[in-house]
């Protein structure tokens, strides 16, 4: 069984393993830089068992920022009945792809 951890980045929680690549909300750091994540909520290891923080554990996780990109466009349509009012908007979320290097 591999090491699993629940980390919290910018208000969202992610279940990650070592060398996972995940997409998170945009982080304002350069591509290729190392990100230190100190909000580790839960850690599951084969040897030590499950460690749960209250609310966080005192260990840190490191991740490498791979690239900044935008998500696919989401179409948002609004209309008002019986008045011929229709409006279409689009939204593209700004994301950062990170790779978990150490747990």
N, C-alpha and C positions, 0 to 999 in steps of 0.2 A: 504494500500500500504506500502511496506517495504522500508527501507532505501537503496538506491542504490548509488554507488560511482564508479568513474573511477580513478584507481590508476596506477602509472607508476613504474614498477620495471625492472631494467636493460634494459631500452630502449624499453620495450613493455608495451602496455596499456591493462588493464583488467577491465571489468565491474563486480563488486562484490557486494554481499549483506552481511549482518551480518551472521556469521557462515558458509560461503562458504569455500569449499576446492578446491584449484586450484593448477596446476602444473606450476612452473616457472623455468627459467634457474637456474643452481646450485648456491646456496648461501653458502658462506664459514662461516657457523656458526654451532654449535652443534645442534643435534636433541633435541627438547624439549625447546630450548631457545626462548625468545620472540623477535620478530623483529619489530622495529618501522619504519613505512613507512611514510615519510614526504612529498612525492610527490603525493598529492591528487589533481586531476585536476578538478573534478566535483563532486558535492554532491547533491543528490535529497532526500528531506525529505518531508513528508506529511504536517508538520506544517509550515516549513519555505519556502518551494518551492525549486527551483533549484538554487544552488550557483555555479558559474563558476569562476575558478581561472584565473589569468592573469600572468604567466602560471599556477601557483599552488596556492592552498588555504593554509592558515596558520595553519590549524588543522592537527593532526596526526592520523594515523590509526595503530592499533597493530595487529600483526599476530603471530601465534605460528608455529614453524617449526616442522612438524610431522615426515618426513623421507626423506632420500636421496635415489634416485633410478635412474635406467637407462631406457630410452624409448625403444620401440621395434626397431629392426634392420631395417635400410633402405638400400636397395640394389641399388648401382649405377653402371650402365654398360656403358662402352664406347667402340666404335669400329671405325675402319677406313674402308671405303668401298674399295673393290677390292684388299685388301692387307692381308686378313686373320688375322687381328689384333683385338683381343677382350680382354677386361680387366674388371674384376668385383671387386668392392670395397664395403665395408660395413661401416655403421656409426650408432652409438648409442648415442643419446643425453643424457647428464647428467642433471637430473631434481631434483627439490626439491618440495615436497608437503607441502603447507602451509595452515593453517586454519585462516580465518579472525575472530578475537575475538571481537574487538570493532571498530565501525565506528563513 
